[in-house]
């Protein structure tokens, strides 16, 4: 068997290069602290690392979303507190306006303040968050692997759908009335009797004696007739109770209809106009009192909506706290799995490095001796 000098040198060189490559790989692992430097080190492990890192990236993005959502909801919660405070100020102004001792000038001053509160409320309804996004924009954010959360407020619900009247029915005077009477906002006196229908109270003056009929506005059927009228007395129909103050004229009509929704700003504009109207007699005084009572009822309904919305925002913030804790736990678990696959066992690597350095040193010495041998030495 013939062994050429060239073949001997090539084999030795290849073996040395291989061992040096192994040392380089071990050195890279030790310096990086990672067991997998290239996919070739552990193809299955490398694939799993990619999956886990992708999961961590998704989890990190959800964390960013959660922090953004929490920031927006915190601002919304604070804004709702300002809305409630504004409604409280408006209510206080209306209570003052109902004081019969006030002059027309006093009420005009209150009307100017009311207009200012109205503008402040409108400003709150167009607020934006710290990122310049509308707080009333209907923005949905993914805050969990299977949870999307609307982090903005419903502008229409808060400001555009306030129920008129007392929230159940709306009592008002017919525009053509000629007497000096006004109807109260009314209350529900018998909830089971409410039928959602519309009714008219029609006043009759029989030689100075006032009576009233109750008419079904939809069918024109007379529900009752000839009822004795007493100013400020309770009038009940279909579970609804109202009071008519002042002195109505013959034919004056008062409507009871189911409550409908309208913007709170419209109600405040009407109240401002009502406070500008002069109070010169019992009739105008009764109208003012009725308008103030109706305004107070609507402001109370709007306040209740704001408080309920604020409670919902608080619940969303509490849910975000829970989701953030879950995301932190998931990230910790992903890091543990990554460490189990990818992190290097330093003790094992250091031992292997020493062994391979020893093997390389021996191979280099053997190669050195081989370099000193040649067939020419035997000729």
C-alpha positions as CSV (number, residue, x, y, z in Angstrom):
1,X,0.0,0.0,0.0
2,X,1.4,3.4,-1.0
3,X,0.8,6.5,1.1
4,X,1.8,9.7,-0.6
5,X,3.3,12.6,1.3
6,X,0.6,14.9,-0.1
7,X,-2.2,12.7,1.1
8,X,-0.7,12.6,4.6
9,X,-0.4,16.3,4.7
10,X,-4.0,16.9,3.5
11,X,-5.5,14.5,6.0
12,X,-3.6,16.0,8.8
13,X,-4.5,19.5,7.7
14,X,-8.2,18.6,7.4
15,X,-8.2,17.1,10.9
16,X,-6.6,20.2,12.4
17,X,-9.1,22.5,10.6
18,X,-12.0,20.4,11.9
19,X,-10.7,20.6,15.5
20,X,-10.1,24.3,15.2
21,X,-13.6,24.8,13.9
22,X,-15.0,22.9,16.9
23,X,-12.9,25.1,19.2
24,X,-14.2,28.2,17.4
25,X,-17.8,27.0,17.8
26,X,-17.3,26.3,21.5
27,X,-15.6,29.7,22.0
28,X,-18.6,31.5,20.2
29,X,-21.1,29.6,22.4
30,X,-19.2,30.6,25.6
31,X,-18.9,34.2,24.6
32,X,-22.6,34.5,23.6
33,X,-23.9,32.3,26.3
34,X,-26.0,30.5,23.6
35,X,-25.9,26.8,22.8
36,X,-27.4,27.4,19.4
37,X,-25.3,29.7,17.2
38,X,-26.5,28.5,13.9
39,X,-29.4,26.3,12.9
40,X,-26.9,23.5,12.1
41,X,-26.0,23.3,15.8
42,X,-29.6,22.0,16.6
43,X,-32.1,22.2,13.7
44,X,-35.1,21.1,15.8
45,X,-34.1,23.4,18.7
46,X,-33.5,26.3,16.3
47,X,-37.0,25.9,14.9
48,X,-38.5,25.9,18.3
49,X,-36.5,29.0,19.3
50,X,-38.0,30.8,16.3
51,X,-41.5,29.8,17.4
52,X,-40.9,31.0,21.0
53,X,-39.3,34.3,19.9
54,X,-42.3,34.9,17.6
55,X,-44.6,34.2,20.6
56,X,-42.6,36.6,22.7
57,X,-42.8,39.3,20.0
58,X,-46.6,38.9,19.9
59,X,-46.8,39.1,23.6
60,X,-44.6,42.2,23.7
61,X,-46.9,43.9,21.2
62,X,-49.9,43.0,23.3
63,X,-48.1,44.5,26.3
64,X,-47.6,47.7,24.3
65,X,-51.3,47.7,23.4
66,X,-52.2,47.1,27.0
67,X,-50.2,50.1,28.2
68,X,-51.6,52.3,25.5
69,X,-55.2,51.2,26.4
70,X,-54.6,51.8,30.1
71,X,-53.3,55.3,29.4
72,X,-56.3,56.1,27.1
73,X,-58.8,54.6,29.6
74,X,-57.2,56.5,32.5
75,X,-57.6,59.8,30.6
76,X,-61.2,58.8,29.7
77,X,-61.9,58.1,33.4
78,X,-60.5,61.5,34.4
79,X,-62.5,63.2,31.7
80,X,-65.7,61.5,32.9
81,X,-65.0,62.9,36.3
82,X,-64.8,66.4,34.8
83,X,-68.1,65.7,32.9
84,X,-69.8,64.8,36.2
85,X,-68.4,67.9,37.9
86,X,-69.7,70.0,35.1
87,X,-73.2,68.5,35.4
88,X,-73.0,69.1,39.2
89,X,-72.2,72.8,38.5
90,X,-75.1,73.0,36.0
91,X,-77.5,71.4,38.5
92,X,-76.4,74.0,41.2
93,X,-77.1,76.8,38.7
94,X,-80.6,75.4,38.0
95,X,-81.4,75.1,41.6
96,X,-80.4,78.8,42.1
97,X,-82.5,79.8,39.1
98,X,-85.6,78.2,40.7
99,X,-85.4,80.7,43.6
100,X,-88.5,82.9,43.2
101,X,-86.7,85.8,45.0
102,X,-84.3,86.2,42.1
103,X,-84.7,89.1,39.7
104,X,-84.7,88.9,35.9
105,X,-81.2,90.3,35.9
106,X,-80.1,87.6,38.4
107,X,-81.5,84.9,36.1
108,X,-79.8,86.3,33.1
109,X,-76.5,86.2,34.9
110,X,-77.2,82.5,35.7
111,X,-78.1,82.0,32.1
112,X,-74.7,83.3,31.0
113,X,-73.0,81.0,33.5
114,X,-75.1,78.1,32.2
115,X,-74.0,78.9,28.6
116,X,-70.4,78.8,29.8
117,X,-70.9,75.4,31.4
118,X,-72.5,74.2,28.2
119,X,-69.5,75.2,26.2
120,X,-67.2,73.6,28.7
121,X,-69.2,70.3,28.4
122,X,-69.0,70.5,24.6
123,X,-65.2,71.0,24.8
124,X,-65.0,67.8,27.0
125,X,-67.0,65.9,24.3
126,X,-64.3,66.6,21.7
127,X,-61.3,65.7,23.9
128,X,-58.3,63.7,22.7
129,X,-55.9,61.5,24.4
130,X,-52.1,62.0,24.8
131,X,-51.5,60.5,21.3
132,X,-53.9,63.0,19.7
133,X,-56.6,60.3,19.2
134,X,-60.2,61.2,20.0
135,X,-61.4,59.9,23.3
136,X,-64.7,59.4,21.6
137,X,-63.5,57.7,18.5
138,X,-64.6,54.0,18.9
139,X,-61.0,52.7,18.8
140,X,-60.6,49.0,19.5
141,X,-57.3,47.6,20.7
142,X,-56.2,44.0,21.1
143,X,-55.2,43.6,24.7
144,X,-55.2,39.8,24.9
145,X,-54.7,36.8,22.7
146,X,-58.4,36.6,22.2
147,X,-59.6,39.9,23.7
148,X,-60.3,43.2,21.9
149,X,-61.2,46.2,24.0
150,X,-62.9,49.5,23.0
151,X,-60.8,52.0,24.8
152,X,-62.8,55.1,23.8
153,X,-66.1,56.5,25.0
154,X,-69.4,56.6,23.2
155,X,-70.0,60.3,22.4
156,X,-73.6,59.6,21.3
157,X,-74.5,57.7,24.5
158,X,-73.0,60.3,26.8
159,X,-74.1,63.5,25.1
160,X,-76.5,62.7,22.2
161,X,-79.0,60.3,23.7
162,X,-80.2,61.9,26.9
163,X,-83.8,61.0,27.5
164,X,-86.2,64.0,27.7
165,X,-88.7,64.5,30.4
166,X,-88.1,62.2,33.4
167,X,-86.6,59.4,31.2
168,X,-89.9,57.5,31.1
169,X,-92.3,60.0,29.7
170,X,-92.2,63.7,28.6
171,X,-94.8,66.2,29.8
172,X,-95.2,69.5,28.0
173,X,-97.6,72.2,27.1
174,X,-99.2,72.6,23.7
175,X,-97.7,75.6,21.9
176,X,-101.2,77.1,21.3
177,X,-102.1,77.2,25.0
178,X,-103.3,80.7,26.0
179,X,-103.5,80.3,29.7
180,X,-100.9,80.8,32.4
181,X,-100.2,77.2,33.4
182,X,-97.2,74.8,33.2
183,X,-96.9,71.1,33.6
184,X,-94.3,69.4,35.8
185,X,-91.8,66.8,34.6
186,X,-93.9,64.2,36.3
187,X,-93.2,60.9,38.0
188,X,-94.1,57.2,37.6
189,X,-96.8,56.5,40.2
190,X,-97.7,53.0,39.0
191,X,-95.0,51.2,37.0
192,X,-97.1,48.1,36.0
193,X,-99.8,50.5,34.6
194,X,-97.3,52.1,32.1
195,X,-98.4,51.2,28.6
196,X,-96.0,53.4,26.5
197,X,-99.0,55.3,25.1
198,X,-99.5,59.0,24.5
199,X,-102.2,61.0,26.3
200,X,-103.5,64.5,26.3
201,X,-104.9,66.4,29.3
202,X,-107.5,68.9,27.9
203,X,-108.8,71.7,30.2
204,X,-112.4,72.9,30.1
205,X,-113.7,76.1,31.7
206,X,-117.4,75.7,32.5
207,X,-118.5,79.1,33.7
208,X,-115.4,79.5,35.8
209,X,-115.2,75.9,36.9
210,X,-112.2,74.2,35.6
211,X,-112.3,70.5,34.7
212,X,-110.1,68.3,32.5
213,X,-110.5,65.3,30.2
214,X,-107.9,62.7,29.6
215,X,-107.7,61.6,25.9
216,X,-105.8,58.8,24.3
217,X,-103.7,60.7,21.8
218,X,-103.4,57.8,19.4
219,X,-107.0,56.7,19.2
220,X,-108.7,60.0,20.3
221,X,-110.7,57.9,22.7
222,X,-111.7,59.7,25.9
223,X,-110.2,57.9,28.9
224,X,-112.0,60.0,31.5
225,X,-113.9,63.4,31.4
226,X,-115.2,66.1,33.7
227,X,-112.5,65.6,36.3
228,X,-112.2,68.5,38.7
229,X,-109.1,70.6,38.2
230,X,-107.0,71.8,41.1
231,X,-103.9,73.9,40.5
232,X,-100.9,71.9,41.7
233,X,-103.0,68.8,42.2
234,X,-101.9,65.3,41.1
235,X,-103.2,64.1,37.8
236,X,-102.7,60.4,37.1
237,X,-103.1,58.4,33.9
238,X,-101.6,55.0,32.8
239,X,-99.1,55.0,35.6
240,X,-98.0,58.5,35.0
241,X,-98.4,61.3,37.5
242,X,-98.1,65.1,36.7
243,X,-99.1,68.4,38.3
244,X,-100.3,71.5,36.4
245,X,-99.5,74.8,38.2
246,X,-101.0,78.2,37.4
247,X,-104.3,78.9,35.8
248,X,-105.0,77.2,32.4
249,X,-107.5,78.6,29.9
250,X,-110.3,76.8,28.3
251,X,-109.0,74.4,25.6
252,X,-105.4,74.4,26.9
253,X,-103.8,71.0,26.3
254,X,-101.0,69.2,27.9
255,X,-99.2,66.2,26.2
256,X,-97.8,63.1,27.8
257,X,-95.6,61.1,25.4
258,X,-93.0,58.4,25.8
259,X,-89.5,59.8,26.4
260,X,-87.2,60.2,23.4
261,X,-83.5,60.9,23.2
262,X,-81.9,64.1,22.2
263,X,-78.5,65.8,22.7
264,X,-78.0,67.3,26.2
265,X,-76.7,70.5,24.5
266,X,-80.2,71.1,23.0
267,X,-81.7,70.8,26.5
268,X,-79.1,73.2,27.9
269,X,-79.8,75.7,25.1
270,X,-83.6,75.6,25.9
271,X,-82.8,76.1,29.6
272,X,-80.7,79.1,28.8
273,X,-83.5,80.6,26.8
274,X,-86.0,79.9,29.6
275,X,-83.8,81.8,32.1
276,X,-83.7,84.8,29.8
277,X,-87.6,85.0,29.8
278,X,-88.9,87.7,32.1
279,X,-91.0,86.6,35.1
280,X,-93.9,89.0,35.5
281,X,-96.8,87.0,36.9
282,X,-97.9,83.7,38.4
283,X,-98.1,82.1,34.9
284,X,-94.5,83.0,33.9
285,X,-93.3,82.0,37.4
286,X,-95.1,78.6,37.0
287,X,-93.5,78.1,33.5
288,X,-90.1,78.9,34.9
289,X,-90.5,76.5,37.8
290,X,-91.7,73.8,35.4
291,X,-88.8,74.4,32.9
292,X,-86.2,74.3,35.8
293,X,-87.7,71.0,37.1
294,X,-87.6,69.4,33.6
295,X,-84.0,70.6,33.2
296,X,-83.0,69.2,36.5
297,X,-84.5,65.8,35.5
298,X,-82.6,65.8,32.3
299,X,-79.3,66.8,33.9
300,X,-79.8,64.1,36.5
301,X,-80.3,61.5,33.7
302,X,-77.2,62.7,31.9
303,X,-75.2,62.6,35.2
304,X,-76.4,59.0,35.8
305,X,-75.2,58.0,32.3
306,X,-71.8,59.6,32.9
307,X,-71.4,57.8,36.3
308,X,-72.4,54.5,34.8
309,X,-69.9,55.0,31.9
310,X,-67.2,55.9,34.4
311,X,-67.9,52.7,36.3
312,X,-67.6,50.8,33.1
313,X,-64.2,52.5,32.4
314,X,-63.0,51.6,35.9
315,X,-64.0,47.9,35.2
316,X,-62.1,48.0,31.9
317,X,-59.0,49.3,33.7
318,X,-59.3,46.5,36.3
319,X,-59.5,44.0,33.5
320,X,-56.4,45.5,31.9
321,X,-54.5,45.0,35.2
322,X,-55.4,41.3,35.1
323,X,-54.5,41.0,31.5
324,X,-51.1,42.7,32.1
325,X,-50.4,40.2,34.9
326,X,-51.3,37.3,32.6
327,X,-49.1,38.7,29.9
328,X,-46.1,39.1,32.3
329,X,-46.6,35.5,33.4
330,X,-46.7,34.3,29.8
331,X,-43.5,36.2,29.0
332,X,-41.7,34.7,32.0
333,X,-42.8,31.2,30.9
334,X,-41.6,31.8,27.3
335,X,-38.2,33.1,28.6
336,X,-37.8,29.9,30.7
337,X,-38.6,27.7,27.7
338,X,-36.2,29.7,25.5
339,X,-33.5,29.4,28.2
340,X,-34.0,25.6,28.4
341,X,-33.5,25.2,24.6
342,X,-30.9,27.9,23.8
343,X,-28.9,28.8,26.9
344,X,-25.5,27.2,27.3
345,X,-24.4,25.0,30.2
346,X,-21.1,26.8,31.0
347,X,-19.6,24.0,33.0
348,X,-20.1,21.4,30.3
349,X,-18.9,23.8,27.6
350,X,-15.8,24.7,29.5
351,X,-14.9,21.1,30.1
352,X,-15.5,20.2,26.5
353,X,-13.3,23.3,25.4
354,X,-10.4,22.0,27.6
355,X,-10.7,18.6,26.1
356,X,-10.7,19.8,22.6
357,X,-7.8,22.1,23.2
358,X,-5.9,19.2,24.5
359,X,-6.8,17.1,21.4
360,X,-5.9,19.9,19.1
361,X,-2.5,20.4,20.8
362,X,-1.7,16.7,20.4
363,X,-2.7,16.7,16.8
364,X,-0.6,19.8,16.1
365,X,2.5,18.1,17.6
366,X,1.8,14.9,15.6
367,X,1.4,17.0,12.4
368,X,4.7,18.8,13.2
369,X,6.5,15.5,13.3
370,X,4.8,14.5,10.1
371,X,6.1,17.6,8.4
372,X,9.6,16.6,9.3
373,X,9.3,13.2,7.5
374,X,9.8,12.6,3.8
375,X,10.7,9.7,1.5
376,X,13.9,11.6,0.6
377,X,15.1,10.7,4.2
378,X,15.2,7.0,3.2
379,X,17.0,7.4,-0.2
